[in-house]
């Protein structure tokens, strides 16, 4: 009695098919392929927001949603090369060795590749609005990491429009926190409260809650800090609530992040 229900299993939600096959060999090879694919894109400074691999009769269907980091875009501008990543002109030549190594055993002759560039979905007006309200943190919290600040602004716009998952957004928050010294933990908390307030005031997100467990501010013992903006019910099957968690490893120890989003 009194136990909380598991929201992730009881709530009815539409789940995209991924690794849909009855052949166990195809499932294992596809799972290894998606894991190596995520590592490959992370080395290229590209965030793989969505990856779906499905097997049909004699065809592999691969759907990707990519977000190119600001440092990646600046690198393309420096070498003065054309940067085209639409659905029709995406160059997938670097994926050929990876696909051959994993699926040479299977008799799949056809590979259907669909790519969505999330950078094209970011509206300039929304990003400028975020920048004007969070500009004061660009020098205090993002010293020598201005590209990461721009990535957070873009991700905030995508997260507000439900273009990226809460787990991807939480991963970027953990990346911001990972290298911070203990004297900047207060500024980090104020920054998140301000950013969450902006998202809630726009109306698309009703509430955000972030729970941080660890040695905040360099204290000898771990404690908990909760950041709540708006209303974020933890247990409700009729509400649209996303939950994600993350471990962040820093010089001050390991920190646990739990994130609730109420839309």
Secondary structure, DSSP 8 states (H G I E B T S, - for coil): ------HHHHS-------S--S-HHHHHHHHHHHHHHHHHHHHTTEEEEEEEEEE-SSEEEEEEEEEE-HHHHHHHHHTT-----SSSS---GGGHHHHHHHHSSS---EEEEEEEEGGGG--HHHHHHHHHHHTTHHHHTSTT-HHHHHHHHHHHHHHHTT-S-HHHHHHHHHHHHHT--GGGHHHHHHHHHHHHHHHHHHSS--EEEEEEEE-GGG-SS-EEEEEEEE---SS-SSS-EEEEEEEEEETTEEEEEEEEEE-
